[in-house]
Amino acid sequence: MKIARPLVALLAALSLGACASSGNTYAERPVRSSPSSVDTTKVALVEKAAYQRGLQVVWVNPPEKPRPPLDR
């Protein structure tokens, strides 16, 4: 038992040290669609077709306008 306590303390210190040295980089946040990026033409066409068939559309991920390619 004399060795167990220092061993547990050592393992705890090493594991905390590993967490502290994992780097300071952050994951990129997902780009949320703003109201101006929603493809309103496609939304209107889909909702009109659904209305004519007696259906209701619930948009979870509304279609977005095509984005221009990024210059890197």
N, C-alpha and C positions, 0 to 999 in steps of 0.2 A: 504494500500500500504506500510505502514511502516513495516509490518511483512513479506510481500512478498519477498522483497530483501534479508533479512537475511535467509529466508527459502530456497530460490533458491541457495544462496551461501553455505548453509549447505548441501543441496542435492548434489551440485557439488563436494564439498569436500569429502563427503562420497562415492560418486561413484568413484572418483579418488583414494581414499584410498582402495576401494575394488579391483580395477585393480592392484594396487601396491602389494597387499597381496595375489594375486592368485597363488603364488608359482613360483619357478624358474626352473621347469622341462620343458624339451623340448620334443616334439614328435620325435619318431625315424624316421630317414629318410628312405625312401624305398630303398631297395638294387637294384641298377641298374645292368643290365646284362653287363658284360664286354665281349669283343669279345672271350675270352678264355672260357666263360661259356656257349656259344651258342652250342647247339647240332647240329653240322655240318652234321652228318650222316642223321639225320631226315630231316634237311633242304634240303639236296641234294636229298633225296628220294622224297620229296613232289614236289620240283621244276622239277625233271625229269618227274614225272607223269603228272604234269601240262603242261610241254612242249610237251609231247606226245599227249595231248588232245588239244593243241593250246591255252592254257591258260597262263596267267602271274600271278605270285604270288607276292604280296606286303606284306612283313612282318611288322606288327605293333608291335607285341610282339613275337619275335622269340623264339622257344622252347629252354629251358635251360637243361643242363645236370643235372641229379639227384644229389642233394647235400647230403653229408653224414650227419647223424643226429648229432645234437649238444649235447655234454655231459654237463649236468648241475648239 
